[in-house]
Each structure stands twice: as structure tokens, then as C-alpha cells.
Amino acid sequence: MITEIAEAFQVESNAMTNAAVEQQGSAALLAHSASLARQLEDFEAAVIRRGRAQGESWEELASHLSISAERLRKKWSSDKLNRRLEQRASRTTSSASNPLSGPASLPRQRPGGPLGPPPADVADPDSDPPGTAAGATPRSPHQHLAAALSFLQTQGDRPLRVLEGHAGISPSYVSRVLAGERRPSWPVTMALAEACGEPPSTLYPLWRVAHGQPVDVRVTTAEQAAEEFHRFLRSLHLAAALPGPDCLARLSRRHLSPSDITQVLEGRSVPDWPTAARLVVALQGRPADIRPLWHAARTLPAPPQHTTSMYADAFG
């Protein structure tokens, strides 16, 4: 249950970020805030119940919450814990039976399935690719990585046996990586990218985020940050099956123009934050993942200029 609650919190958090980027009304934003607060309480209850079941003391549990052990014990008696989590289970069941209420947890889908290119006779680079419809739930980081690898495999028509031979892993493991059921190591990710004819560096931002690692760890100048910012956007673009600028403009609800999108994706500019966030949302990404790079690109100093001074008489 703890994992389920965490995933539901992530979905709601992404939805709140998207609502903020789209400048939705105060009522909508506060509804997201209330939902997140409720899920945090559910998460705390689930963790407390597991901790007590595993023999952890009230003092140990309370030390992380800045309250006394006695207060925590009164807040989460056995009856209150059971009632809280039973109510959550009831809400989850209700949401599952009512599709209009939204997902109770992160959808477990095959990222590669809906992202393959359309048949050749109907291919349209600016049509909405399946899975990127306006309002679609943002993908999790490991879904993005799996989607990018699956798209490369489908686009290049690489049989699984070719990928397994190049990466030195079993066909079943390749399938599970492409389905988003396994998070591959970097050597495996490199081998799969190379087998599909793609530079591994393109997938590096997705791999780092999928493994919970910071994206800006090596950035020291604005130039480096801008380069990594655009690399991250290109990797999200690849995971979304390379939709065209007109498609992305539609997915941004026309807040972005095709020319703006082209300029950013080609690495010619680091836009303001609303533009960057809207583009990430259109690509089913999470703006919070790329914000450190955007901020570094806009605030870090430029690399030093190396100049050579010469005396005037050196020219005779």
C-alpha cells in the first residue's frame, strides 16, 4: 500500500504542476492541494502501521516528524490507523469503479506499445501520437526511459534477438525493459541504444532521472546547463515518439507556437519558465525534473573568455 500511495501522490503532484503551468483557477489549485494533503496523511498512516508491525518504537517513528512519541501514539492508535486506511481503500475502490474520478495510482502500461510510429501509409509527423493527448497523465521517469527505448526498437525494426545479443541479456529481460517493468543499468541502456543506432548520450538524462539521480550534477556554467537542458528536452521528445511542432503546439493548447517549439528543440534558446514548463507538459514530462537545469542555464555565469593581450609594438 505504501508504494501505491506514493505513486498516487506522484500523479496528483504532476497534475497540480500542470494546473499551475496552465494557470488554472484558485479553486482547481486548492483542490489539488487538499488531495495531496489527504494522501500525505494516508502515507503517514501506512508507514506508521508498517513500522509498528516491524517492531519500531513510537520514539523512533516520532523523531522524524518533530512531535513527541506520546502525541504520535495518540494520533495513530490502532483503531485510527485501521479506520484511515480502510477509508483510503474504499476511496480507491470507488475511483476504480468510476472512471470520471481519475486514476487512483500510476497507470501500469506498456510504454512502448502506444508509442510506435503510425503505419507508413498514414504517417503524419504533426498528428497527435497515441498516448500524448491533451490532458494525458504525465509519465513517470522510468516510463519515459522505457518509451524511448521501445520507440527506438520499433522505429529501427530491431528484432529482440539483436538487442539481446548486443546487450548480453535475455530476451525476456529485454521485453521487460521495453515494457517499463525493469529499470536497466547504464551499461545495458548504452548497449540497447547503440544496437538501435542511437547515441547513448541522448538517453542519459532519462536514465539518470529514472534512477533518482540529479540531472545537473556536472553543470558549472550556463553554457553547460543549456546544453544539458536541451539534451533533456530531446530525450523527452524521443520518448514521445518525435511529435512535430504543430502537434506539440496543439498539445500546449496553443500557448506555444510551432516556431517557438522548433527553436527550443533545436537548441537555439533557453526560453522563459512558462514556455519551458508547457513544452515539458506537452511531452508528458514533469517540469520539476528539468527545472534545475533551466534555472542553472539562466543564472550560472558564462564560461570565462580566454583572450591574449599583445603589445602594440608587436605589430611593428
Buried (B, 14 or more C-beta within 10 A) or exposed (E): BEEBBBBBBBBBBBBBBBBBBBEBEEEBBEBBEEBBEBBEBBBBBBBBBEBBEEEEEBEEBBEEEEEEBEEBBEBBEEEEBEEBBEEBBEBBEEBEEEEEEEBBBBEEBBBBBBBBEEEEEEEEBEBBBEBBEEEBBBBBBBBBBBBBBBBBBBBEEBEBEBBBBBBEBEEEBBBBBBBBBBBBEEEBBBBBBEBBEBEBEBBBBBBBBBBEEEBBEEBEBBBBBBBBBBBBBBBBBBBBBBBBBBBBBBBBEEBBBBEBBBBBBEBEEBBEBBBBBBBBBBBBBBBEBBBBBBBBBBEBEEEEEEEEEEEEEEEE
